[in-house]
Amino acid sequence: MEQNNDNIKSQMRKGVLEYCILTLLRKNDAYASSLIEELKEAKMIVVEGTLYPLLTRQKNQGLLSYRWEESTQGPPRKYYSLTEKGKETLAEMDNAWNEVVSSIEYIKNK
């Protein structure tokens, strides 16, 4: 049963991961490793192999832009930030999320 439970949680996380990335970038620009750490802290466990394709897809959709910054600890880092389109999309996602949560709460409490 635990294997099935892990799969359910994994599927739910994948469904909201793109939303989480945009939400984190709303506050501050960030590089991939710091996004991974923040997602791990929130128990939205992500490996680099999962995150990079999402970041690339969001960049290609015009939701994110990036810039390179020198690092005192190794090679330059690619910092991602929200574009105007990304901010608009995030606002739409916020509304959709609130509607979904409200609907689920309604069903659970019925």
N, C-alpha and C positions, 0 to 999 in steps of 0.2 A: 504493500500500500504506500510506503514511503516513496518508492521509485515513481509511482504515479503522481503523488503530491508534488515531488520535485519537478516533474514534467509540466504540471499545471502551472506552477509558479514561474517556471522558465518561459512558457508560452505567454503568460500575462506580462512578464517583464519585457519580452521582445516587443510586444505591442505598444508599450509606452516609452521605450528607450529613446526614440527620436524626439519625443516630447521632452523627456528629461534633459537631453543634450541642449536643446534650445533654451530650456528654462535655466540651466546652469550658466549658459552664455549670456543670458539677459543681464545677469549681475556683473560679470567680469569676462573679459577676453581670457582665453585659456589655451594651453597646449594639451595634446592628447593624453600624456601621462597624468597630468593633474585632473583631467576629466575622469580618467579611469579611477584614480584614487577617491575622488568625490563620489562616484557611483558605487564604489566598493563600500565606502562609509555608510551609504544609504541602503546597503544590502541589495543593490541593483547590480550584482556582480557581472563584470564585463571583462573580457580579455581583449588584448589589442586587436586580435583578428576579427573581433566583432565590431569594435568601435571604428576602425579606419574606413571600412566600406561605407558605414553610415555617414561619417564626416564627408567622405568624397561625394556620396549621393546628395547630401544636403548642400554642399558647395556647388555641385553641378545644377541643382535646382534653383540656385541663386539665393539660398537662405543664409549661407555663410560666406565670409571672405576670410582670407588669412594673410598674415605678414610674417616675415622671418625676423627673429630677434637674436642677437648674440647672447650666449649664456656663459656665465662664469664657471659653470660645471659641465664642460663638454661642448658638443657641436651646437650650432644655432638651433633655436626652437621655432616651430611653426605655431603661431598663435592664431586661433580662430576667433572670429567675432560675428555677431548677427548683422545682416544687412537690413535695409528697410523692409524688404520683402520677408526676411526672416522674422522681423518684429511683428509684421502683419499676420504672418502664418501662426506665430506663437499666440497672438491674441485670439485667433480663430480656434486654435487647439485648446486654449484656456476655456473658452466658451463651451466647446464640445466636451471637454473633460468634466466640467461642472454639470452639464446636462446628463452625462452618463452616470456620474456619481449620484446625482439626484434621482435618476430613474432606478438605479440599483437600490438605493435606500428606500424608495417608495415600495419596490417589490419585496424587499426583505421585511418591511414593517407592515405589510398588508395583512 
